[in-house]
């Protein structure tokens, strides 16, 4: 008999199931507390439940849509990459980023990615399918359960792993609802960040959802011409229209916007590009997050030198554009920005 995924059930659904068994309603409350507060993922360990009920639950439910295949820890101890297997045998990766008291989980929303950005390993592997809301949510829940063993918990979630979140809009939105639900993980929506290459219809829909999640645009170029060379989706979504949609999101939600900009040597890293970027974003309430390119085997791209990065930032500072430069974590385990691809030599799996 095929088991039902427990995380796919609402509290109301669980109550209904318990009633069909002739059990009192408080049993559903006990199960919910074991799973979402105590983070126990074994019915056998739910000691205050009758043995007969535990056996019935084991027959009826599974705890996760994912199976953890392997995990890799970075040498600096600040990044952990997880390789998950899905029910159909496909695999995705997610990353835990440790910074001070923050425990941020970077989740995947698709197997592969249809955006096929020139500097990203996920796009290189192609696109296979969307993840269900449960498959996205279970990445967070699984890592949260592992953190609980150390007395810690997930504090932030970023949709920056494999996939373009807005090309899987409904499932991504539902997973956000699950993560922020008070009787599940209960994260504030301000601790959720969604990144997009500029899928305008997704940006517009999210601005009307009543959520205060952070929105990040993978910009990566100061103009439409360069953008089309490195981001195929730019051919469908003009930069001018994307920026208008981002401005609308800011007005409706009050959330500042972040523009991510991967610095590629000889392509978008010249001081002239920095001046052009400054003019593009002049007057906007935003931050530019600069990301020095992380190397990917088989791609003929290079990271700018420290001197070139400094020169680029100096122009932005001079033009009063707020900017940060991302400290690269997890390169040694191929867990840095742009490096996620489920067939990864770091896990001993051939590509």
C-alpha positions in Angstrom: 0.0 0.0 0.0 1.3 3.4 -1.0 1.9 5.6 2.1 0.7 9.2 2.4 3.3 11.8 3.0 2.7 13.2 6.5 4.0 16.7 5.7 1.5 17.0 2.9 -1.4 16.8 5.5 -2.9 19.9 7.1 -3.7 19.8 10.7 -7.4 19.5 9.8 -6.5 16.5 7.5 -4.7 14.8 10.4 -7.6 15.3 12.7 -10.0 13.8 10.2 -7.8 10.7 9.8 -7.6 10.2 13.6 -11.4 10.4 13.8 -11.8 7.7 11.1 -9.7 5.4 13.4 -12.1 6.1 16.3 -9.3 7.8 18.3 -9.8 10.9 20.4 -8.9 14.3 18.8 -6.1 14.9 21.2 -4.1 12.1 19.6 -3.8 14.3 16.5 -2.5 17.1 18.7 0.1 14.7 20.2 1.3 13.6 16.7 1.5 17.2 15.5 3.6 18.1 18.5 6.0 15.2 18.0 6.6 16.0 14.4 6.7 19.8 14.3 7.8 20.8 17.8 9.8 17.9 19.0 11.1 17.1 15.5 10.7 13.4 16.0 10.4 11.5 12.7 9.7 8.0 14.0 6.2 6.8 15.2 7.9 4.2 17.4 9.4 7.1 19.5 6.0 8.7 20.1 5.8 7.1 23.5 2.5 8.6 24.6 0.6 7.0 21.7 -0.9 3.5 22.0 1.1 0.8 20.3 -1.8 -0.1 18.0 -2.1 3.5 16.8 1.6 3.7 16.2 1.5 0.6 14.1 -1.4 2.0 12.1 0.4 5.3 11.5 3.5 3.3 10.3 1.3 1.5 7.8 -0.4 4.7 6.6 2.3 7.5 6.5 5.8 8.3 5.5 7.7 11.2 7.1 9.5 12.7 4.1 9.4 12.8 0.3 13.2 12.8 0.4 15.9 10.3 1.2 19.2 11.8 2.4 21.9 10.2 0.2 25.0 12.0 1.4 26.1 15.3 3.0 29.4 17.1 2.7 30.9 19.5 5.2 33.1 22.4 4.0 36.6 22.8 5.5 35.7 26.1 7.1 32.8 24.4 9.0 30.3 27.0 7.8 28.6 25.2 4.9 27.0 21.8 4.6 25.7 20.4 1.3 22.9 17.8 1.3 22.1 15.4 -1.6 18.5 14.2 -1.5 16.9 11.5 -3.6 13.3 12.0 -4.7 10.6 9.2 -4.9 11.3 8.9 -8.7 15.0 8.4 -8.2 16.0 11.9 -9.3 18.2 14.0 -7.0 18.5 17.6 -5.8 20.8 19.5 -3.5 20.3 22.0 -0.8 22.8 23.8 1.4 23.0 24.9 5.0 24.9 28.1 5.5 26.2 28.9 9.1 26.9 32.5 10.0 27.0 33.5 13.6 23.6 32.6 15.1 22.0 32.4 11.6 21.2 29.0 10.1 20.2 29.6 6.5 18.9 26.8 4.2 19.3 27.3 0.5 16.6 25.1 -1.2 16.1 23.8 -4.7 12.7 24.3 -6.4 13.3 22.2 -9.5 15.4 19.3 -10.7 17.8 21.1 -12.9 17.0 24.6 -14.2 15.3 25.8 -17.4 17.0 29.3 -17.2 20.4 27.9 -18.4 22.5 30.9 -17.2 26.0 30.8 -18.7 27.7 30.8 -15.3 25.5 28.3 -13.4 26.0 24.5 -13.1 22.3 23.9 -12.5 21.4 25.2 -15.9 24.2 23.1 -17.5 22.6 19.9 -16.3 19.3 20.7 -18.1 15.8 20.7 -16.7 13.8 17.6 -15.7 10.8 18.6 -13.6 9.3 20.8 -10.9 9.5 19.8 -7.2 6.3 19.5 -5.3 5.6 21.8 -2.4 6.3 18.9 -0.1 9.7 18.2 -1.8 10.7 21.8 -1.3 9.4 22.0 2.3 11.0 18.7 3.3 14.5 20.0 2.5 14.0 22.6 5.2 12.3 20.2 7.6 15.0 17.6 7.2 17.8 20.0 7.9 15.9 21.5 10.8 15.6 18.0 12.3 19.3 17.5 12.0 20.0 20.9 13.6 17.7 20.1 16.5 20.1 17.4 17.6 22.6 20.2 18.4 19.9 22.4 20.0 19.7 24.6 16.9 17.0 25.4 14.3 16.7 26.8 10.8 16.4 30.6 11.0 16.2 31.7 7.3 15.3 30.1 4.0 16.5 31.2 0.6 15.2 30.0 -2.7 18.5 30.1 -4.5 19.3 26.5 -5.1 18.6 24.5 -8.3 15.8 25.9 -10.4 13.9 29.1 -11.3 11.4 29.5 -8.4 8.8 31.5 -10.5 8.7 28.7 -13.1 7.3 26.5 -10.3 5.3 29.3 -8.8 2.3 27.4 -7.2 4.5 24.8 -5.4 7.0 27.4 -4.3 4.3 29.6 -2.8 2.7 26.6 -1.1 6.1 25.7 0.4 6.5 29.2 1.7 3.0 28.9 3.3 4.1 25.7 5.0 7.5 27.1 6.2 5.8 30.2 7.7 2.8 28.4 9.2 2.7 28.9 12.9 1.9 25.3 13.7 4.8 24.0 11.5 8.2 25.7 11.3 6.8 29.1 12.1 9.4 31.3 10.3 8.5 34.9 9.7 8.0 35.7 6.0 10.7 38.4 6.3 13.1 35.5 6.8 12.3 34.0 3.5 14.1 35.1 0.3 13.1 34.3 -3.3 15.5 34.8 -6.2 14.5 35.0 -9.8 16.2 35.7 -13.1 13.3 38.0 -13.9 10.2 36.1 -14.6 7.9 39.1 -14.7 4.5 37.3 -14.2 6.0 35.6 -11.0 7.2 38.9 -9.6 3.8 40.5 -10.2 1.9 37.6 -8.7 4.1 37.5 -5.6 3.5 41.2 -5.0 -0.2 40.5 -4.6 0.1 37.5 -2.2 0.2 39.6 1.0 3.6 38.2 1.9 6.6 40.2 3.0 9.3 37.9 1.6 12.5 39.3 0.3 12.9 39.4 -3.4 16.2 39.1 -5.2 16.8 39.7 -8.9 19.6 37.8 -10.6 20.7 40.9 -12.6 24.3 40.1 -13.6 24.5 42.7 -16.3 24.2 46.5 -16.6 22.3 46.4 -19.8 20.0 44.2 -21.9 22.6 43.4 -24.5 25.1 41.8 -22.1 22.3 40.2 -20.2 21.0 38.4 -23.2 24.4 36.9 -23.8 24.6 35.3 -20.3 21.0 34.8 -19.4 18.8 33.2 -22.1 15.6 34.2 -20.3 16.5 37.8 -21.0 15.4 37.4 -24.6 11.8 36.9 -23.3 11.9 39.4 -20.4 13.3 42.9 -21.3 15.3 44.4 -18.5 13.3 47.6 -18.5 10.1 45.7 -17.8 11.7 43.6 -15.1 12.9 46.6 -13.2 9.4 48.1 -13.3 8.0 44.9 -11.8 10.7 45.0 -9.1 9.8 48.6 -8.3 6.1 47.6 -8.1 7.0 44.8 -5.6 8.9 47.3 -3.5 5.9 49.7 -3.5 3.4 47.1 -2.6 5.4 45.2 0.1 7.7 47.9 1.5 10.6 45.4 1.1 13.9 46.7 -0.2 15.2 44.9 -3.3 18.5 43.1 -3.8 20.1 42.9 -7.2 22.6 40.0 -7.5 25.5 40.6 -9.9 28.0 37.8 -10.7 31.3 39.3 -11.7 32.7 37.6 -14.8 36.1 38.7 -15.9 36.1 40.5 -19.2 32.3 40.3 -19.6 30.6 42.6 -17.0 33.4 43.6 -14.6 34.8 46.8 -16.1 34.5 50.1 -14.3 32.4 51.3 -17.2 30.0 48.5 -16.5 29.8 49.7 -12.9 29.0 53.2 -14.0 26.3 51.9 -16.3 24.9 49.7 -13.4 24.9 52.8 -11.2 22.8 54.8 -13.7 20.4 51.8 -14.1 19.7 51.6 -10.4 20.0 55.3 -9.5 17.3 56.4 -7.1 16.1 52.9 -6.2 15.9 51.6 -2.6 18.1 48.6 -3.2 21.4 46.8 -2.5 23.7 45.3 -5.1 25.1 42.0 -4.0 28.3 41.3 -5.9 29.3 37.7 -6.4 32.7 36.9 -7.7 32.3 34.0 -10.2 32.6 30.6 -8.6 34.5 28.2 -11.0 32.6 25.4 -12.6 34.4 22.6 -14.6 33.9 22.9 -18.3 33.0 26.5 -18.4 35.4 29.0 -19.9 34.7 31.8 -17.5 37.0 33.5 -14.9 36.7 35.4 -11.7 38.0 38.9 -11.7 41.1 39.7 -9.6 40.8 41.3 -6.2 42.0 44.6 -7.7 39.3 44.5 -10.4 36.6 43.8 -7.9 37.8 46.6 -5.7 37.7 49.0 -8.7 34.2 48.0 -9.6 33.0 48.5 -6.0 34.7 51.9 -5.8 32.6 53.1 -8.7 29.4 51.9 -7.0 30.4 53.6 -3.8 31.2 56.8 -5.7 27.8 56.8 -7.2 26.2 56.0 -3.8 24.9 52.6 -4.8 24.7 50.4 -1.6 26.6 47.2 -2.3 28.0 44.1 -0.6 30.5 41.5 -1.9 29.5 38.0 -1.0 32.1 36.1 1.0 32.3 32.8 -0.9 31.5 29.8 1.2 31.5 26.1 0.3 33.6 26.2 -2.8 35.6 23.1 -1.6 32.3 21.1 -1.7 30.9 22.8 -4.8 28.2 24.4 -2.6 28.8 28.0 -3.5 26.5 30.2 -5.6 26.0 28.7 -9.1 27.7 25.4 -8.3 24.7 23.2 -7.4 24.2 20.3 -9.7 23.0 16.9 -8.4 25.6 14.9 -10.2 28.5 16.2 -8.4 32.0 14.8 -8.1 32.1 16.0 -4.5 29.6 13.3 -3.7 31.4 10.7 -5.7 28.8 10.7 -8.5 30.0 11.1 -12.0 28.6 14.0 -14.1 
